[in-house]
């Protein structure tokens, strides 16, 4: 299920349901436990009515911390102690937030004693309910039975995605119409499949057998995974399957919904033309996003000025040269602009080699201080000035250098589409994929970037900001 550009899975909904029960249980247990050290006896609904603000804050703070510490990943298995440790850390951080809020706004709060009892009860109830869910329902029930029409590379990629998703079950394959045109991928990077493809199994018939196979295998969704226009007889066959209750989806749409990225090597021009409007092309949405970008840059930029000053001083003391690094990047519509960063490499890093791909954590050009700045993302803070100037947005594709753009446009289909919007300080690709240092990484990041360009909504914008904080807390930079 997708809502406001965000894909929700059944496991996510299960986490929310069991957590809701855990919150209610924690309130009752917390006040019951607090009576042991003199708190007044209160009934459950009286607590909800009298301490509504405190209750909502506790729930919201706990959900936020759980998300930031990866507590809502659908593959988490709470039969293992490691995941419970993350859960307890999340609850502890939420309790610290509650204590700070209690110190600022003491009225309407239940007090530190009751808050501690409620926090302990919440940690216990969350652990128990999540353990029971994983114990008795390790995989989501009622897997979506999926039938793939096609036997080429697009079909194999779709099959790999289906096999890796516990909420879907691969039924089999249907051979496409004879002589149907197929796209060659040998000239493109990013295609990990071997040149010689192994036979697929099970192939349940040809396109004419599709209605009978759908009925016999009780297929819930039929994925059309071959390129080109559909002949009339194939269209009628698919419509017949739709009358039997099967959902018919194109391979790019199906994979985009399951993975949160566009399979760029398997989409057509028409699929992109008739897809969603790119988000920066909507005037109202673009104006509101600009206001949000400026507000975010001011709110984050002012407190970060001392951090930037200290980091710049440390860089200057370690190595000669300016601590602020200015480099030309390409922005919206390939308009060049100067990007500002704290220098993390030697001053002469590209004096001999010219522009080369970053080597990530093993890059010998990076200084000792620079490694820390990259891991903590402090080196990116001066880009808030680019956001205020209007060169960049808070959320968008990563800005690239013209030297690399020329290479990548020749090798990667639709690469130029990423310049339809402003580049971003963070983005869907940055929070879902590692720091790229070659053409294959550029293909994978483009898949995420096209999803963001098509699907960005205020909800997805906020989700990317949350995942950015999560990335800083849980993953180190390059």
Secondary structure as GFF3:
##gff-version 3
##sequence-region A 1 478
A	DSSP	beta_strand	2	3	.	.	.	ID=ss1
A	DSSP	beta_strand	6	7	.	.	.	ID=ss2
A	DSSP	alpha_helix	10	34	.	.	.	ID=ss3
A	DSSP	three_ten_helix	35	37	.	.	.	ID=ss4
A	DSSP	alpha_helix	44	50	.	.	.	ID=ss5
A	DSSP	alpha_helix	52	68	.	.	.	ID=ss6
A	DSSP	alpha_helix	81	104	.	.	.	ID=ss7
A	DSSP	alpha_helix	112	136	.	.	.	ID=ss8
A	DSSP	beta_strand	144	149	.	.	.	ID=ss9
A	DSSP	alpha_helix	153	163	.	.	.	ID=ss10
A	DSSP	beta_strand	168	175	.	.	.	ID=ss11
A	DSSP	beta_strand	203	206	.	.	.	ID=ss12
A	DSSP	three_ten_helix	207	209	.	.	.	ID=ss13
A	DSSP	alpha_helix	210	217	.	.	.	ID=ss14
A	DSSP	beta_strand	221	224	.	.	.	ID=ss15
A	DSSP	alpha_helix	232	243	.	.	.	ID=ss16
A	DSSP	beta_strand	247	250	.	.	.	ID=ss17
A	DSSP	alpha_helix	251	259	.	.	.	ID=ss18
A	DSSP	three_ten_helix	264	266	.	.	.	ID=ss19
A	DSSP	alpha_helix	269	273	.	.	.	ID=ss20
A	DSSP	three_ten_helix	279	281	.	.	.	ID=ss21
A	DSSP	alpha_helix	283	318	.	.	.	ID=ss22
A	DSSP	beta_strand	324	330	.	.	.	ID=ss23
A	DSSP	three_ten_helix	332	334	.	.	.	ID=ss24
A	DSSP	beta_strand	336	342	.	.	.	ID=ss25
A	DSSP	three_ten_helix	360	362	.	.	.	ID=ss26
A	DSSP	alpha_helix	368	376	.	.	.	ID=ss27
A	DSSP	three_ten_helix	378	380	.	.	.	ID=ss28
A	DSSP	alpha_helix	383	389	.	.	.	ID=ss29
A	DSSP	beta_strand	393	395	.	.	.	ID=ss30
A	DSSP	alpha_helix	402	411	.	.	.	ID=ss31
A	DSSP	three_ten_helix	415	420	.	.	.	ID=ss32
A	DSSP	beta_strand	424	426	.	.	.	ID=ss33
A	DSSP	alpha_helix	428	432	.	.	.	ID=ss34
A	DSSP	alpha_helix	439	455	.	.	.	ID=ss35
A	DSSP	alpha_helix	458	474	.	.	.	ID=ss36
###
